[in-house]
Amino acid sequence: MAGILELTKPELTKSEVLYGISWEVYEEILEENWNKNSPRFTYDSGILEVEMPNSLGHEEDSRNLAALFEEIAVELEIDFRRVGSTTYKKQGIHKGFEPDSGFYIQSINLIEAKTDLDFENDPPPDLTIEINRTSSSVPRMPIFAAFGVPEVWRFDGTEVRFYFLEEGVYLETKTSLTLPILSSEKATQLLNDSKKMKSTTWIRSIRDWVKMKK
C-alpha cells in the first residue's frame, strides 16, 4: 500500500492501511468520525488501519461472544461494565485501538460513574474480545500489551482462544482469568451452539451449564 505524506488527511472510503499518519491527523480523523459505528481504526506509531463495516457473521460472532461472557458473569454474580468498541488512545505510546467488545471487571471501581475516560491515566478494559483479526495488517496484540489489557479473547472463525498478559507478553491459557469455570474449548462449543439454536434456547443453555458448574 502506498504511503502518504505526514499531516495529509486521507479520504476514508474503503478498508486499507495508511502510512505516515501523524498523531495529529489520527486525532482529527477520530474527531470527525466520533460516535459513528464505522469505520473503525487501529493506530500504531504512524500506521493507521481503516476497517469499513464488517460482515453480518463478524458482528454476530462478536455480539454472541460478548453475550456469552455477560451471561456467565451474571450467573456468577460478577459485576462488569460494558464499553463496547470505545476508542482507546495514548499519545505517550502513539497507539490506539477499538475492540470488538470491551469490559471493565476487576478495575470497574476505577472508572465508576465516568462517562469520559482519561486515556493517559485511566486503566484499559480488563477484557477485550476480537473476532477474525488473525490476518490484520496491523498486529493488535502488541498494542493491547502496550496498554496493559489483562485478558484477550480471540475467535478466528474456528476456535476461541484465551490470552493473559504476563510481563508485557500474551500467553495462551486454557481457562479464562475472569471466568475460571470457562475453558476455551467450552467457549468454542457454546459459540458454535449460538449458530444452531434459537437465541432464547441458547441463553438458557448457558445459564443451565453455569448452574451445574457452581
N, C-alpha and C positions, 0 to 999 in steps of 0.2 A: 504494500500500500504506500503510495507516495506521501512524503511528509508535507507539512505546511509550515508557513513562516510563523515564528514566535509572534504572539499578540494578535494574530489574524483569527477572527472568529469564523468558524466554518458553517456552512449550511448543513443542517441535520435533516436528511431526507431518507436515510437508509441505515441499516446496521453496518458499522465499519469501525476501523481502528485508525485514529488520527495521532500524528506525532508532532512534537514541538509545541504542544499546547501549554501555555504558561498557567500558573496558578490563578492569575487574574482573569484570564479568559475562561478557565474552568468555572470559577465562581460566577462569572457573568452568565455563562450557559445555564448553570443551576438556577440562578435567579429568574431567568426567562422561562424556565420550564418548571418552576416551583408549583407544587400541588397538581402536577399532571401525572397520569398513570404511565405515560411513555413520552419520550424514550427514557431508558434507564442508563445510568452512567457508572463506569468504573474508571478511576484515575490513579495513575502511578507514575510520579516523577516525570511529567511531561507527556505521557502516553494516555490517551483517552479512548476508551471503548464505548461506542454508542450502540445500544441494543433497542431496536424498534419492537413493537408489540409482539408478544410471544404467542405460541400456538395454544389452542384450547387444551391440548394434552399437558403442556408445560404448566399452565395455570391450574389445571385440575390437580395435578400431582402436588404442586406447591400448597394449594389450599388444603388438600387432604392430609398431607404430612403435618402441616400445622395443626389441623383439627385432631389428628392422632395424638400429638403432644398435649393439646388442651384437654382432651377427654381423659387421658390418663392422669394428668396433673390434677384435674378437678376431683377425680375419684380418690386420689392420694392426699387431697387437701393441701396441695402445693400452690401457693399464690404465684401469680405471674402477671406481667403487663405486656400486652401486645404492642409492638411498634412497627409491624408490617414491613414495608420497604423504605423506611425512613432513611434519608441520606446522612451518612456519617463521613465527615471530612476533617482532616487535621493539616493545617498549613505547616506545622513543625516537621511533619514527616512527608509532606507532599503526596498524600494518598487520600482516596475517598472511595466509598462503595455504597451500594444499595442492595441489601439482601432480598431474597425472595420473601422471606419472613424472618422476623426477629423477635426475641422475647427477653425481658428482664425477669430474673428469678431470684438468684442469690443476692443480687445487688439492687433489688427493687426499691428498698428503702432509700437508696442514694438519689433516686430520681423522683421520689414521691411528690405528687401534685405538680410536677413540672410539665409544661406544655411545649417548652423550647429547651433544647439541650445546649450546654456549653461544650462544644465538640473538643476543645482543648483540655477540659478538666473533668467532665462527666465520664463515667465508665461506658464502655461499649456494651452492646447486648450480651447477655450471658449465653445465649444460644442463637445461632443463625442457621437457616435452612437454605440449601442450594439445590437447584434442580438442573440436571443436564448441562453442567458447565465444564465438563472434562475437556472439551475442545475449545474453551475460551482462549482468545488471543492474548488476554492479559491475565496471568495467573492470579487468582484471588486469595488463595490460602496464605501466601506471604503478606498480603495486605491485611487479612484478618489477624495474622500473627503480630504485625506491627501495631495494630490497635489493641491487641491483647484480648481478643474474643476467646473465652474459655472453651467453648464447645461448638462444633460444627456438625450438622447432619447433611450428608450429600446423597442425592439419588441420581444415578447415571442412566436411568431408564430400565435398569435390570435389578440392581441391588441398592439398598440403603446402607450407607456406611457411616459410622460414628468416629469422630476425631476429637481429641482433647489436646490442649496446649500445655507443653512442658518445656520450660527453659527456651521459649521462643520458637519451638518446633512442634508441629502437629503429629501426634502419634495415633494410629488407628486403635480403637478399643472395641471389644465385642459388646459391651453394655454401655448404656448412656450414663454419663456422670450425673445428670439432673434427674433421670428416671431410672434408677438402678435395676428395676424389675424388667426393663425393656432391653432386649438384645437386638442387634442389627438384623439378625435372621428373622426375629418375630416382627420387627418393624417392616421388613420387606414383605412378609406374608400378609400383614394387616393392610399395607398399602395396596398390594395386589388384590386383596379382597374387596377394596373400595371400588374396583373396576367391574366387579361381578355381582355385587349386592346392591339392593336399594339403600339409599343413604340412611334411612332410619334403622334398617336392619343392621347395617354396618356399624353404626354408632352404638347400638345396643350390644353388639358382639364385643366391642372394645370394653365397654363397661362391665359386661359379664366376665370377661377374661381378667380384668383388674381385680374384681371382687374375689375371684378364685385364687389370685396370687397374694392377696392381702393376708 
